[in-house]
Amino acid sequence: MSQELSSPPDRLFNASLFQTASFIDGQWVNAASGKTIAVTDPGNGAVIGHVAAMSAQESRKAVDAAHRAFPAWSVMLPQDRAALLRRWFDLVNEAREDLATLMVMEQGKPISEARGEIAYAASFMEFYAEETKRPNIEGVTSHLPDAEVELWREPVGVAALITPWNFPCAMITRKATAAMAAGCTVVVHPSKETPFSALALAETARRAGIPPGVFNVVTGEPETIVTPWTDDTRVRALSFTGSTEIGQLLYARSAKTVKRLVLELGGHAPFIVFDDADLDRAVDSAIAAKFATSGQDCLGANRFYVQRGVYADFCERFAARTAALTVAYGMDDPDIGALMNERAVAKQEAHVADALSKGARCLVGGARHEQGPLFYQPTVLVDVPADALIFQEETFGPVAAIAPFDTEGAILERANDTEYGLIAYMHTIDPRRIFRMSRGLQYGMVAVNRTKVTGAPIPFGGMKQSGLGREGARQGMEAFTDVKYVCRDYGDLTLVE
């Protein structure tokens, strides 16, 4: 076990889930330098603990371990890999309250949302445990005489997974269990702001009997940890969730080793309400789409467009609902928790100030919240002009910007006028419009008359600069496999009696 650098929080039932060292080759390993990174609770500013700040050389050792473990893991019987993933799923469910508590402490989200994320994270373990056993040989009708043709899917090798702070458990399991189900071994670098969730997952993986080297977690500074992985030819696939800017950088760095890439990048989701929409349902959906995870969600609605016939009514109802949202420390289970850091709060302030300077009106909120330095009031801006910064950039916080529109054609053009294309939301009861808009919206996912659309069985991902590839579903395993074409000709061989 690790030499502890911090004491486990008193709130945990099982103190062994609070790990501070990196997990490499089945062992807890501290940085040889003794360097650590402090992790703070955004809700109260307290230091939760310190995690090891590993070096580039130690980061490469994680790849060494994964590379050594790959041959045995890749040929393990699928049902045996499935059993291990299923056991991991069971242990995560058993530890769900501790895992949720850790998440609140390091990420700031309300406890009910943290519990929901643990259930979401576990669902990928269950799903890919089942997918592990699916046949992976596809028969193809031969185009050649006397030949048999087959396509095999084989694991690519070591996969590097780089995960964000806003969903510190689910983004790991969505990537790792798909890769492991395919037969890959993985090295994980969690955000340095939320490493304890990843290390707790590593502890549950250890208890589940996942073989050494198959699942590794390396903490430290991103540049130090990730650069050796992008340069290493043994790392055959890289999956990243985060900003488009960092995704572009990883794309370029991975080019020289020609890695398989899955990039789940930024969003700038439009939320479109037509005159014929069920307005109560649209408002309910808008609240969920904007304020889940305190607005810190790549699926969060960033641009609200409401047809002029219901514009005033929608704005009034939405503002009233927003004003009633509660703001507090995550363990008190409010609607809105702390934002991740000072940069996030400053961005809300900048976007609000810019919109107001250009003629927008603030109906609710518009300032920091008295709860603490990293809390921001749920905010509603209306009559927001098209050139406002908040309509150009992802806000990633609890600020909603609303503008009117007149025609279907105009709003389709405006919704698509962005390099982002992750998800779009719309509310209308006209089936012909639903079809036209669903076809016309340049987004990887379209939600019609609802907000929640994600889950383990669906392929999650975007178009344009919102990313490459898909996560979840059967498609989530594709980036971690190569297709091998086998063409067999038995010639004049005859069976021997």
C-alpha positions in Angstrom: 0.0 0.0 0.0 1.1 3.6 -0.4 2.9 5.8 2.1 0.1 8.2 2.8 0.7 11.8 2.0 -2.6 12.9 3.4 -5.2 11.6 5.9 -8.4 10.1 4.6 -11.5 12.4 4.9 -13.6 11.6 8.0 -16.7 11.3 5.8 -15.6 8.1 4.1 -16.8 4.7 5.2 -13.9 3.0 3.7 -10.7 4.9 4.2 -8.7 2.7 1.8 -10.5 4.3 -1.1 -8.6 7.5 -0.4 -5.3 6.9 -2.2 -2.6 9.5 -2.8 0.0 7.6 -4.9 -0.1 6.7 -8.5 -1.2 3.1 -9.4 1.3 1.5 -11.7 1.7 -2.2 -12.5 -0.7 -3.1 -9.6 1.3 -1.1 -7.0 0.9 2.2 -5.3 3.9 4.3 -6.3 4.9 7.7 -5.0 7.1 10.1 -7.0 10.7 9.4 -6.5 11.3 13.2 -6.1 8.8 13.4 -3.3 6.9 16.1 -5.1 3.2 16.4 -4.6 0.2 18.4 -5.9 -2.3 19.9 -3.4 -6.0 19.2 -4.2 -8.5 21.6 -2.8 -12.2 21.5 -2.2 -13.8 24.2 -4.5 -16.7 24.5 -2.1 -14.7 25.7 0.9 -11.1 26.1 -0.2 -9.8 23.5 2.2 -6.9 21.2 1.1 -8.3 17.7 0.8 -4.9 16.1 0.4 -1.9 15.8 -1.8 -1.2 13.4 -4.7 2.1 12.3 -6.1 3.5 14.5 -8.9 5.1 11.8 -11.1 8.0 12.5 -13.5 8.1 11.8 -17.2 10.3 8.8 -16.5 7.7 7.4 -14.1 5.0 8.1 -16.6 6.9 5.9 -19.1 7.0 3.2 -16.5 3.3 3.0 -16.6 3.5 2.4 -20.4 6.1 -0.3 -19.7 3.7 -2.0 -17.3 0.8 -1.7 -19.7 2.9 -3.0 -22.6 4.0 -6.0 -20.6 0.5 -6.8 -19.5 -1.0 -6.5 -23.0 -0.1 -10.0 -24.5 -1.8 -11.9 -21.6 -4.8 -9.6 -21.3 -5.5 -9.5 -25.1 -5.7 -13.3 -25.4 -7.6 -13.9 -22.1 -10.9 -15.6 -22.8 -13.6 -13.0 -23.3 -15.7 -14.4 -20.6 -12.9 -14.1 -18.1 -12.3 -10.5 -19.0 -16.0 -10.0 -18.7 -16.1 -11.5 -15.3 -13.4 -9.1 -14.0 -15.2 -6.1 -15.4 -18.4 -7.3 -13.9 -16.7 -7.7 -10.5 -15.3 -4.2 -10.9 -18.9 -3.0 -11.6 -20.1 -4.6 -8.4 -17.4 -3.1 -6.2 -18.0 0.4 -7.6 -21.7 0.0 -6.8 -20.8 -1.1 -3.3 -18.6 1.9 -2.8 -20.9 4.4 -4.5 -21.5 6.6 -1.4 -17.8 7.0 -0.7 -17.0 7.6 -4.4 -19.8 10.3 -4.6 -18.5 12.0 -1.4 -15.0 12.1 -2.8 -16.3 13.6 -6.0 -18.2 16.4 -4.1 -15.1 17.2 -2.2 -12.7 17.5 -5.1 -15.2 18.7 -7.9 -17.9 20.6 -6.0 -21.0 19.2 -7.7 -24.1 18.5 -5.5 -24.1 15.1 -3.9 -27.2 13.9 -5.7 -25.5 14.6 -9.0 -22.3 12.9 -7.8 -24.4 9.8 -7.0 -25.9 10.0 -10.4 -22.4 10.1 -12.0 -21.3 7.0 -10.1 -24.3 5.1 -11.4 -23.5 6.4 -14.9 -19.8 5.4 -14.5 -20.8 1.9 -13.4 -23.2 1.5 -16.3 -20.2 1.4 -18.7 -18.6 -1.3 -16.7 -21.7 -3.4 -16.9 -22.3 -2.6 -20.6 -18.7 -3.4 -21.7 -18.6 -6.5 -19.6 -21.4 -7.8 -21.7 -19.9 -6.5 -25.0 -16.6 -8.3 -24.2 -18.3 -11.6 -25.0 -19.8 -10.6 -28.4 -18.4 -12.4 -31.4 -15.8 -10.3 -33.1 -15.4 -12.4 -36.3 -17.4 -11.2 -39.3 -17.9 -13.5 -42.3 -17.7 -11.9 -45.7 -18.9 -13.4 -49.0 -15.7 -14.1 -50.9 -15.0 -12.3 -54.2 -12.4 -14.9 -55.1 -12.8 -18.5 -56.2 -11.7 -21.2 -53.7 -11.1 -18.6 -50.9 -12.6 -18.0 -47.5 -12.7 -14.5 -46.2 -13.0 -13.3 -42.6 -12.6 -10.0 -40.8 -11.2 -10.1 -37.3 -11.2 -7.2 -34.8 -8.0 -7.3 -32.7 -7.0 -4.9 -29.8 -4.5 -2.2 -30.9 -2.3 -2.4 -27.7 -1.8 0.2 -25.0 -4.3 3.0 -24.9 -3.7 6.4 -23.2 -6.7 8.0 -21.6 -6.8 11.7 -20.5 -9.8 12.7 -18.6 -11.3 16.0 -17.3 -12.4 17.4 -14.0 -16.1 17.8 -14.6 -16.9 14.1 -14.7 -13.9 12.5 -12.9 -15.4 9.0 -12.7 -17.6 8.5 -15.7 -15.1 9.8 -18.3 -12.6 7.2 -17.0 -15.0 4.2 -17.1 -16.5 5.2 -20.5 -13.0 5.1 -22.0 -11.2 2.4 -19.9 -13.9 -0.3 -20.0 -14.3 0.0 -23.7 -10.6 -0.3 -24.3 -10.2 -3.2 -21.8 -13.2 -5.0 -23.2 -11.5 -4.9 -26.6 -8.4 -6.4 -25.1 -6.3 -3.2 -24.6 -4.4 -2.2 -21.5 -4.6 1.4 -20.4 -2.7 4.2 -18.8 -4.9 7.0 -17.3 -4.1 10.6 -16.5 -6.8 12.3 -14.5 -7.1 16.0 -14.1 -4.8 17.2 -11.4 -7.8 19.0 -9.9 -9.8 15.8 -9.4 -7.4 12.9 -9.0 -8.9 11.2 -6.0 -11.9 9.8 -7.9 -9.5 8.1 -10.4 -7.3 6.7 -7.6 -10.4 5.3 -5.9 -11.4 3.6 -9.1 -7.9 2.1 -9.2 -8.4 0.7 -5.7 -11.7 -0.9 -6.7 -10.0 -2.3 -9.8 -7.2 -3.8 -7.7 -9.8 -5.4 -5.4 -11.7 -6.7 -8.4 -8.6 -8.7 -9.5 -7.8 -6.7 -12.6 -4.3 -8.0 -13.4 -1.3 -5.7 -12.8 -0.5 -3.4 -15.6 -3.9 -3.6 -17.2 -5.3 -0.4 -15.5 -2.8 2.2 -14.5 -3.4 5.7 -13.1 -0.6 8.3 -13.2 -1.0 11.7 -11.4 1.0 14.8 -12.0 1.3 17.8 -14.3 -0.4 17.1 -17.6 2.5 18.2 -19.8 4.9 16.0 -17.8 2.7 12.9 -17.8 1.1 13.0 -21.3 4.1 14.1 -23.5 5.9 10.7 -23.1 2.6 9.0 -24.1 2.1 11.0 -27.3 5.8 10.3 -28.3 5.7 6.5 -27.5 5.0 4.2 -30.4 3.8 1.5 -28.0 0.8 3.7 -27.1 -1.4 2.9 -30.1 -4.5 4.8 -29.2 -5.3 8.0 -27.3 -8.6 9.1 -26.0 -9.1 12.6 -24.6 -12.1 14.6 -23.1 -11.6 18.3 -22.7 -11.3 21.6 -24.5 -11.0 21.9 -28.3 -7.7 23.8 -27.8 -6.0 21.0 -25.9 -7.5 18.4 -28.3 -5.9 20.2 -31.2 -2.6 20.1 -29.5 -2.9 16.3 -28.7 -4.0 15.7 -32.3 -0.8 17.3 -33.6 1.5 15.6 -31.1 0.0 12.2 -31.8 0.5 12.6 -35.6 4.2 11.5 -35.6 3.3 8.1 -34.0 0.0 7.8 -36.0 -2.2 6.9 -33.1 -5.8 6.1 -33.1 -7.6 9.1 -31.6 -10.9 9.6 -29.9 -11.4 13.3 -29.0 -14.5 14.5 -27.1 -14.1 18.2 -27.2 -16.0 21.4 -26.5 -19.6 22.1 -27.1 -21.7 25.2 -27.8 -25.2 23.7 -27.7 -28.2 25.6 -29.1 -31.5 25.2 -27.3 -34.3 26.0 -29.8 -37.9 26.5 -28.7 -40.6 26.9 -31.4 -43.9 28.6 -31.0 -45.8 25.3 -30.9 -43.7 23.8 -28.1 -45.1 22.5 -24.9 -43.8 25.5 -22.9 -43.9 23.9 -19.5 -41.9 21.0 -20.8 -39.5 23.3 -22.6 -38.8 25.3 -19.5 -38.2 22.1 -17.4 -35.8 20.8 -20.1 -34.0 24.2 -20.4 -33.3 24.3 -16.6 -31.9 20.8 -16.8 -29.9 21.5 -19.9 -28.3 24.7 -18.5 -27.7 24.1 -14.8 -26.7 20.4 -14.5 -23.2 20.1 -13.0 -23.6 23.8 -12.2 -23.4 24.5 -16.0 -20.0 22.8 -16.2 -21.0 20.2 -18.8 -20.0 19.9 -22.5 -23.6 19.0 -23.2 -24.8 22.1 -21.4 -27.1 24.4 -23.4 -25.1 27.5 -24.2 -27.3 29.5 -26.6 -31.1 29.7 -26.1 -33.1 30.7 -29.1 -36.9 31.1 -28.6 -39.4 31.9 -31.4 -40.9 35.3 -31.0 -44.4 34.2 -30.4 -43.5 32.6 -27.0 -40.3 34.5 -26.3 -41.6 36.8 -23.5 -43.5 34.0 -21.8 -40.6 31.6 -22.0 -38.1 34.2 -20.6 -40.5 35.0 -17.7 -41.0 31.4 -16.7 -37.4 30.4 -17.2 -36.2 33.4 -15.1 -38.7 32.5 -12.3 -37.4 28.9 -12.2 -33.8 30.1 -12.2 -34.4 32.5 -9.3 -35.7 29.6 -7.2 -32.5 27.4 -7.7 -30.6 26.8 -4.5 -26.8 27.5 -4.2 -24.8 25.8 -1.5 -21.9 23.4 -0.6 -22.3 20.1 -2.5 -22.8 17.9 0.5 -25.9 20.0 1.3 -27.4 18.9 -2.0 -28.2 22.2 -3.6 -29.2 22.8 -7.3 -25.9 24.7 -7.9 -22.6 23.9 -6.3 -19.2 25.6 -6.5 -17.4 26.1 -9.8 -14.1 24.4 -10.3 -11.7 27.3 -10.0 -11.3 31.0 -10.2 -10.8 30.9 -14.0 -14.3 29.5 -14.3 -15.9 32.3 -12.2 -13.9 34.9 -14.0 -15.3 33.6 -17.3 -18.9 34.0 -16.1 -18.1 37.6 -15.1 -16.5 38.4 -18.4 -19.4 36.9 -20.5 -22.1 38.7 -18.4 -20.3 42.0 -18.6 -19.7 41.7 -22.3 -23.4 40.8 -23.0 -24.7 43.7 -20.9 -22.4 46.2 -22.6 -23.9 45.2 -25.9 -27.5 45.7 -24.9 -28.5 42.4 -23.1 -30.7 42.6 -20.0 -30.1 40.6 -16.8 -33.3 39.2 -15.3 -31.8 37.1 -12.6 -28.4 36.9 -11.0 -25.4 38.4 -12.7 -22.8 38.3 -9.9 -20.8 36.1 -7.6 -22.7 34.4 -4.9 -22.3 35.1 -1.2 -21.8 31.3 -0.5 -18.1 31.6 -1.3 -15.5 32.8 -3.8 -16.1 30.0 -6.3 -19.9 30.3 -6.4 -21.7 32.2 -9.0 -25.4 33.2 -9.1 -27.6 31.3 -11.5 -28.1 34.0 -14.2 -30.5 34.7 -17.0 -29.6 37.2 -19.8 -32.2 38.1 -22.4 -32.2 40.0 -25.7 -28.6 38.9 -26.1 -27.1 40.1 -29.4 -25.5 37.7 -31.8 -22.0 39.3 -31.4 -22.0 38.8 -27.6 -19.0 36.7 -26.4 -21.4 34.3 -24.7 -22.8 33.4 -28.1 -19.3 32.8 -29.5 -17.7 30.8 -26.8 -18.6 27.9 -24.4 -19.5 29.5 -21.1 -19.2 26.4 -18.9 -21.1 27.9 -16.0 -24.6 28.8 -14.7 -25.3 31.7 -17.1 -28.1 31.4 -19.6 -28.2 33.6 -22.7 -31.5 34.0 -24.6 -32.4 35.6 -27.9 -35.5 35.6 -30.1 -35.8 34.3 -33.6 -38.5 34.4 -36.3 -38.2 31.6 -38.9 -37.1 28.0 -39.0 -34.6 28.7 -41.8 -33.0 31.6 -39.9 -32.5 29.7 -36.7 -31.1 26.6 -38.5 -28.5 28.8 -40.1 -27.7 30.5 -36.8 -27.5 27.3 -34.8 -25.0 25.8 -37.3 -22.9 28.9 -37.4 -20.2 27.5 -35.2 -17.2 25.2 -35.3 -18.8 23.2 -32.5 -21.2 20.3 -33.2 -21.7 18.2 -30.1 -25.4 18.4 -29.2 -28.4 20.5 -30.1 -31.7 20.7 -28.3 -35.1 21.6 -29.8 -38.7 21.7 -28.6 -41.6 21.5 -31.1 -44.6 19.2 -31.7 -44.5 19.4 -35.5 -43.3 16.0 -36.8 -42.3 17.5 -40.2 -40.2 20.2 -38.5 -38.6 17.6 -36.2 -37.5 15.7 -39.2 -36.2 18.8 -41.1 -34.4 20.2 -38.1 -32.9 16.8 -37.1 -31.5 16.4 -40.6 -30.3 20.0 -40.9 -28.6 20.5 -37.5 -24.9 19.8 -37.9 -24.5 18.1 -34.5 -23.5 14.6 -33.5 -26.5 14.3 -31.2 -29.9 15.9 -31.4 -32.3 15.9 -28.4 -36.0 16.5 -29.3 -38.4 17.5 -26.5 -36.1 16.2 -23.8 -32.7 16.8 -22.2 -31.3 13.5 -21.1 -30.1 11.4 -24.0 -26.8 9.9 -23.0 -26.2 6.4 -21.7 -23.8 3.4 -22.1 -25.7 2.0 -25.1 -25.5 5.1 -27.3 -22.6 6.5 -29.3 -21.5 9.7 -27.7 -19.7 12.3 -29.8 -19.8 15.3 -32.0 -19.1 16.8 -35.4 -16.7 19.4 -36.7 -14.3 20.6 -33.9 -16.3 19.0 -31.2 -14.3 15.9 -31.7 -13.5 12.6 -33.4 -14.9 9.1 -32.9 -17.6 8.0 -30.5 -17.7 6.7 -26.9 -20.2 4.3 -25.6 -22.2 1.7 -27.5 -20.5 -0.9 -29.7 -18.8 2.0 -31.6 -16.9 3.0 -28.4 -14.7 -0.1 -28.9 -13.8 0.6 -32.5 -10.9 3.0 -31.8 -9.3 0.4 -29.7 -9.3 -2.3 -32.3 -7.8 -2.9 -35.7 -9.5 -4.9 -38.5 -7.5 -7.8 -39.8 -8.5 -9.3 -43.1 -7.8 -13.0 -43.5 -8.1 -14.7 -46.9 -7.6 -18.5 -46.9 -7.1 -20.8 -49.8 -6.7 -24.5 -49.0 -5.6 -25.4 -52.6 -5.8 -29.1 -53.4 -5.7 -30.3 -49.9 -8.1 -33.2 -49.3 -9.4 -34.6 -46.1 -7.7 -37.7 -44.9 -10.1 -40.4 -43.9 
